[in-house]
Amino acid sequence: MLKGLLSFKGRYRILHLTWFAFFLSFVVWFNFAPFQTAVKEAIGLTEGQVRTIAICNVALTVPARIIVGMVLDKYGPRITYSLLLMYAAIPCIAFAMAQNFSQLVISRLALSIVGAGFVIGIRMVAEWFPPKEIGIAEGIYGGWGNFGSAAAAFTLPSIAVGTAFLAAGQINWRLAIALTGIIAAIYGVIYLLSAQDTPSGKVYQRPKRHGGMEVTSHKSFWLLILMNIPLVGILGVLAWRITQIGLLNQSQLLIIYLLLVGLYLFQA
């Protein structure tokens, strides 16, 4: 298999296309960290507000991975990954154009969904590689994809500094962040046109139901019920945190709590 990695044919071509999609999704997801100080000074944020934005960066990733998983089951990894990468341009550009703390928080919440890209590639790789090679293939996919966070840390500041002349001599963090979303969207189109869900002759297996997990015992049922509590709880804590910074009032917080309880009961 290692010799085949040097080629760009067959399943190795899909692997390279997919790990790079994951790589870009992580560059987008982690494009705020290198510019925390610059954004803080440009917008006039407090240290607490910077930490809040960092929390928002991961806030919706877990529920988004569940929703993306459902979409993935129905439409396949090619379409799902392409749409996620194209979507990334919207919150990136919104964050780059933000003029106040509220706009930063909202755009960052929307951008946290991009962190769900990991699950898509796992399914794509599993469709293309035989059981004896899946471990290596998914290791390569995950390793190079996660490297996107490091790539964002050491490339984006250079872009921001190199284009400072466009921002009156200041670090041009806005262009650097917007550029990550634009590149991801362009690659989303390339991925849509270049990849395919399964090898020729293999049918993509879609579940009959696109929703809750099916369990086969009472023990599994109660375990799944318990596993849903932290998910809803995290969203509740996030809503409370946003209320503390003035983006929601107490009435809106109560409505969100009721919706979360309703969501949990629906799942149960």
N, C-alpha and C positions, 0 to 999 in steps of 0.2 A: 504493500500500500504506500509506503513512504516514497518509493520511486514514482508512483503515479501522481503524487502531490506536485511534482514539478511540471506536470502537463496541465492543460486547460481543456480537457475533453471529458465527456461523459459525466460520471458522478463527481469527479474532481472539479470539474467546471462549476457544478452547482454548489459544491462546498466552498469554493473560493468566492463565488458571487454572494453566498449567504453569510459567510463570516465577515465579509466587508460591509454588508448591510447592518449586521450587529455592531460592528466597529463604529459605523457612522451614527447609529442610534445612541451609543454611549458617548461619543464626542458631543452630540447634541445635549444629552442628559446631564453631562458634567461641564457644560460650557460656562456656568456661573462661577464655580469655585476659583478659577484663576483671576477673576475680576472683582472679587468681593470688596477689596479696598477701593478700587477705582469707582465701582458703583456706589459705594457708601459715600464717597466724597462728592461724586457728581450729583446725586439726588439729595444728599444731606440726611442720610439715615443714621439711626442710633445703632448701637451694638445689638440691642434686642431685636430690632427690625431686621438686621442682617441674619440673625439666627432664625427668625421666623421664615424668611425667604428660603433658607437652607432646609427647613422642615417641609415647606411646601414643595420643594424639589422632589421629595420622595413620597408625599402624602397620598397620592392617588395611584401609585405604582402597583400596589398589591391588588386592590379591587379591579384596576385596569387589566391586570394579567388574567383575571378570571373572565372578564368580558371579552378580551382579545382571544382567549382560549375558545370561547363559544363561537366567535366569528371565524376563528381558524378551522374549527370542526366543520363549519358549514361551507365556507368559501375556499378553503385551502391556503397554504402558506404563501404562494406567489402573490395572490391578490391582497391578502392581509398585510404582508410585509410592505408591499408597494404603497398601500394606502396609509400605513403608519408613517412611513418615511416622508410621503408627500404632506401628510398632516403636520409633521414636525416644523415645517416652514412657518406655519401660522403663529404658534406661540413664540417661536424664536424671534420673528420680526416684531411681534407685539411687545416682547420683553425689551428688544433693542430700541423701540420707540417710546418706551414708558417714560413718563415725566414725574411720577409720584409713587409713593409706596404702595398704594392700593392697586395701581396698574401692574406693578412688579409682582405682587402677590397673585393676582388673578392669572396673569400670563404664566407664572411659574407653576401654579396648580395645573393649568392646562398642559404645560410641558412635561410634567411628571408622568403623564400617560405614556410618553415615548419610552420610558424604562421598561415597558411591557414587551419590548421587541424580542427579548431573550427566548420566550416560550415558542415563538414562531419558528425560529431556526432549528430548535430541537426537533420539532416535528418534520421539518423539511429534510434534515440530515438523516433522520430515522427512515424516511421513505426511500432514500437513495442508496443507503449502505447496508450490506448484509450484517447479521448479528455479530459475526466475529470481528467486524471492523467498526461497529458503531461507537465503541468506547473511544478509540483513537480519533475518529472523525469528529465526534462531539467535543472531545478535548481540544482539538484544533479550533473548532468553531468557537467554543467558549473562551479559550485562551487569547486568540487574536481579537475576538470581539471585546472582551474586557479590557484589552490594551487601549481601547478607545478613550477610556478615562484618563490614562496617562498621556496619550497623544494630545488630548485637549489641554492638559496642564502645561506641556512644553512647546506647543505650536501656536495656540491662540494668542498668548501674550506677544509673541514675535510678530504676528499679523497685526495686532493692535498697535504696537510700537511702530512698525513699518509703515502704517497708514495714518500715523498721527498728524501728518501734514493736512489731511482732510478734515481734521477735527480741531483746528486752531492750535496745533501743537500738543494737545492733550492725548492721553492714551485712548485710542479709538476702539473702546470695548464694544460699542454699539454695532459697528460694521463687522467685527469679528464674530459676535454672537449671531447676527443676522445671516452672515455667510454660512455658518454651520447648517442652519435650517434650509437655506437655498440649495446647498450642495446635496443635502439629504433628499430633498424633494426631486432634484434632477436624477439622482441615483435611483429613487423610487420608480421613476418612469423607465429607466434602463433595466431595472430588475423585473418589472412587469413584462417587458418585451423580450427579455433574455432567459428567464428561468421557466421551469415547468414543475408542477407539483410532484409528479412521479415519472419514473423511467417509462419509455414506450412499452405498451403492453400491460402495464400495471394500473389497476384502477384505484383511485383515491377513495379510501373507505370513510364514509361520512356516517356519523351516528344517526339513528332514527329520531332521537330527541336532542335538542340543543338547549340544555338548561342544567338543572341540578344533577349531582352525581347519584347514580343508583347504588344502593347498598343491599347486601344479601343476608344480613343478620341484625338482630336487635342491638348487639354490642357495637357494630359499625354505625348503626343509625345514631345512637347516643353520642358516639365519638364525633361524628360529623356535626351534630347539633352543637357540641362544645367547641369545636373548631371554628364555628361561625361567630362565636361571641367576640374573640379578639378583633376580628375584621371589622365588625360593627362598632366595637369599642374604640378602635383607632380613629375611625371617621368621626365619632362623637367627640373625642379629645381634640381633634383638629378643628371641628366646628367651634368648640369652646375657646380654643386658642385664637381663632380668627375674631371671635366676639370680644376677646380681651384687648385686641388692637383696634377695635372700633369699626371693623368692616361689616359686622352683623350686630343687630340689636337683640334684646332678650326675647322678643316675640318671634323673630326669625330663627333664633337658636332653638326655641321650643318646637317650632314647626319641623326643623331639621331632626330633632330628637324623635319626634313622633314618626317621621318618615323612616328613620333608621330602625325604630322598633317594628314598624310595619314591614320593612324589608326583611328583617330577621324572622318575623312570624311567617311571612310568605315563603322564605326558604325552608323553614322548619316544616 
